[in-house]
């Protein structure tokens, strides 16, 4: 792990990824500051969190940027983790050393996860520090914890894409093939999964006319939401929106009967965590499944004959 971590930190790839995330993050901060006055007029509470969640000047928010571009960090760190060493002939020499074979694949994943944590936490904290210097806003304790939890969710989310890219690097013999396969899965979950979920929900519970909509609208929305939650992109977006916006009181459909007598207000941090705890469990499970597949595939491969 120390060897892989040193290789990552000394590589040009790490600097490029850090610059990519840093530039997009501070661009989003500029947009958030430019639209901060409008955001405060609509809601004057938890203003510091708006630096991460608000968009302005046609620039998406930091949260939106990370949800869409964060997987690139994981994919870039893992798409050639194994097959590049196999192509260069260094994998044979590596497994011939007096180390356990599982230490190789586990070390690659842990080193990549540490690099992801360094990039995300350094960028997120730097964005908050610059926001404080420019706007003069000072976060309270709950806002600090919400931001740290948001960054932790982001690390788990990107670690899933790292594990998936390592899986493809184990399965595919060429780095280009594993990169294309990883990017294809990322594009499907980020763009096309919502379309597929909508098509399936409309086919099972049609809402083509007023009569069918009256009976099927709730079932249609519930099925659509459950299908979308298969996507790590949707799970992450829903979870961090709840964490970074205390006014979100539910992640499921809310009926009129449930709203009757409800008092408007903000959820505490503990209540928000209860809402998104299944999302964190789901993201962690997807990450472990992807890494488990790469672990089993790597342990079962014949290496010395390659």
Secondary structure, 3 states (H helix, E strand, C coil): CHHHHHHHHHCHHHHHHHHHHHHHHHHHHHHHHHCHHHHHHHCCCCCCCHHHHCCECCECCHHHHHHHHHHHHHHHHHCCCCHHHHHHCHHHHHHCCCCCHHHHHHHHHHHHHHHHHHHHHHHHHHHHHHHHHHHCCCCCHHHHHHHHHHHHHHHHHHHHHHHHHHHHHHHCCCHHHHHHHHHHHHHHHHHHHHHHHHHHHHHHCCCCCHHHHHHHHHHHHHHHHHHHCCCHHHHHHHHHHHHHCCCCCCCCCCCHHHHCCCCCCCCCHHHHHHHHHHHHHHHHHHHHHHHHHHHHHHHHCCCCCC
